[in-house]
Amino acid sequence: MAQIFAHTIKVLFQHCDPAGIVFYPRYFEMVNQTVEEWHEVGLQHSFSQMHLESGYGVPTVSIGAEFTAPSKMGDVLTWTLVVKKLGRTSAHLHIEAHCGDQLRMTATPVLVSVHMKTGRPVPWSEKIRDRMQAFLNVEG
């Protein structure tokens, strides 16, 4: 069974519009924060290590999103991440945000491993690919 990466983000004033609900572009920032936390904690290879030491990056080349319920200032969102498909240079992710039992948002980003100097796709390192495999969940 695949591992599920999870962490929480509290909805702050900075995330909200004047009505006190999350302004939808801020969800994409939280999705990116989830990906970054997953790299640091789940894959044990932080963005700073990747970008500054290894010379690689993982830009999002496409993303789908569905907003199912509003989130309000003060809500604590639990973000979960699994890998749905792992290619030679890409990773298709499935990310959800819940507040309690209520689904608030789903995102489906596709990341590509690229060399920072050339901007060209490069295969995942064996170490990172092996760690990503632990989060691979092709069911559901």
C-alpha positions as CSV (number, residue, x, y, z in Angstrom):
1,M,0.0,0.0,0.0
2,A,1.3,3.5,-0.9
3,Q,2.3,6.0,1.7
4,I,0.3,9.2,1.9
5,F,2.1,12.4,2.6
6,A,0.2,14.7,4.9
7,H,0.7,18.1,6.6
8,T,-1.4,20.9,7.8
9,I,-1.7,24.6,6.9
10,K,-3.8,27.1,8.9
11,V,-5.7,29.5,6.8
12,L,-4.4,33.0,7.7
13,F,-5.5,36.5,6.9
14,Q,-3.0,36.6,4.0
15,H,-4.8,33.7,2.3
16,C,-8.2,35.4,2.3
17,D,-10.3,37.8,0.3
18,P,-12.3,40.6,1.9
19,A,-15.1,38.1,2.6
20,G,-12.7,36.1,4.8
21,I,-12.6,33.0,2.5
22,V,-9.5,31.7,0.8
23,F,-8.9,33.6,-2.5
24,Y,-8.5,30.7,-5.0
25,P,-5.0,31.6,-6.2
26,R,-3.8,31.1,-2.6
27,Y,-4.8,27.5,-2.9
28,F,-2.2,27.1,-5.6
29,E,0.4,28.5,-3.3
30,M,-0.7,26.0,-0.6
31,V,-0.4,23.2,-3.3
32,N,3.1,24.3,-4.0
33,Q,3.9,24.4,-0.2
34,T,2.6,20.8,0.0
35,V,4.9,19.7,-2.8
36,E,7.8,21.5,-1.2
37,E,7.1,19.9,2.2
38,W,6.8,16.5,0.5
39,H,10.2,16.9,-1.0
40,E,11.8,17.9,2.3
41,V,10.0,15.5,4.6
42,G,8.8,12.7,2.4
43,L,11.6,12.5,-0.1
44,Q,14.3,13.8,2.2
45,H,15.6,16.2,-0.5
46,S,14.6,19.8,0.1
47,F,14.0,22.4,-2.6
48,S,17.1,24.2,-1.4
49,Q,19.2,21.1,-1.8
50,M,17.7,20.4,-5.1
51,H,17.9,23.9,-6.6
52,L,21.1,25.2,-4.9
53,E,23.2,22.1,-4.6
54,S,22.0,19.6,-7.2
55,G,21.1,22.1,-9.9
56,Y,17.7,20.6,-10.6
57,G,14.2,21.8,-10.4
58,V,10.6,20.4,-10.5
59,P,8.4,23.0,-12.3
60,T,4.7,22.3,-12.5
61,V,3.9,21.9,-16.2
62,S,0.2,21.4,-15.8
63,I,-2.4,21.5,-13.0
64,G,-6.0,20.7,-12.7
65,A,-8.1,21.9,-9.7
66,E,-11.5,21.5,-8.2
67,F,-12.8,23.7,-5.4
68,T,-15.6,21.9,-3.5
69,A,-16.2,24.1,-0.5
70,P,-14.9,27.4,0.8
71,S,-12.2,27.6,3.5
72,K,-12.3,30.4,6.0
73,M,-9.8,32.3,8.0
74,G,-8.8,30.1,11.0
75,D,-9.6,26.8,9.4
76,V,-6.8,24.2,9.6
77,L,-6.5,22.3,6.3
78,T,-5.0,18.9,6.1
79,W,-3.2,18.4,2.8
80,T,-2.5,14.9,1.4
81,L,-0.4,13.9,-1.5
82,V,0.1,10.7,-3.5
83,V,1.8,10.0,-6.8
84,K,-0.7,8.7,-9.4
85,K,1.9,8.1,-12.2
86,L,5.6,8.2,-12.2
87,G,7.4,8.6,-15.5
88,R,11.0,8.8,-16.4
89,T,11.1,12.6,-16.0
90,S,7.6,13.4,-14.7
91,A,5.4,12.8,-11.7
92,H,1.6,13.1,-11.8
93,L,0.3,14.0,-8.3
94,H,-3.0,13.9,-6.6
95,I,-3.4,16.5,-3.7
96,E,-6.4,17.1,-1.5
97,A,-7.2,19.6,1.2
98,H,-9.7,18.7,3.9
99,C,-11.0,20.6,6.9
100,G,-12.1,17.8,9.2
101,D,-14.1,15.4,7.1
102,Q,-15.0,18.0,4.4
103,L,-13.1,18.0,1.1
104,R,-12.2,21.6,0.2
105,M,-10.0,21.4,-2.8
106,T,-8.4,18.8,-5.1
107,A,-5.4,19.5,-7.3
108,T,-3.6,17.3,-9.9
109,P,-0.3,18.9,-10.7
110,V,2.3,17.3,-13.1
111,L,5.9,17.9,-12.1
112,V,8.9,17.5,-14.4
113,S,12.5,17.1,-13.4
114,V,14.6,19.6,-15.2
115,H,18.2,20.7,-15.2
116,M,18.3,24.3,-14.0
117,K,20.9,25.5,-16.5
118,T,19.3,24.1,-19.6
119,G,15.7,24.0,-18.6
120,R,15.5,20.6,-20.3
121,P,13.8,17.5,-18.7
122,V,16.2,15.0,-17.1
123,P,15.4,11.6,-15.5
124,W,14.7,11.4,-11.8
125,S,17.8,10.4,-9.8
126,E,17.6,6.8,-8.7
127,K,17.4,7.8,-5.0
128,I,14.5,10.3,-5.6
129,R,12.7,7.9,-7.9
130,D,12.9,5.1,-5.3
131,R,11.5,7.5,-2.6
132,M,8.7,8.6,-4.9
133,Q,7.8,5.0,-5.6
134,A,6.8,4.7,-1.9
135,F,4.0,7.3,-2.6
136,L,2.8,5.7,-5.8
137,N,-0.9,4.9,-5.7
138,V,-2.5,4.1,-9.0
139,E,-5.9,3.0,-7.4
140,G,-8.9,5.3,-7.1
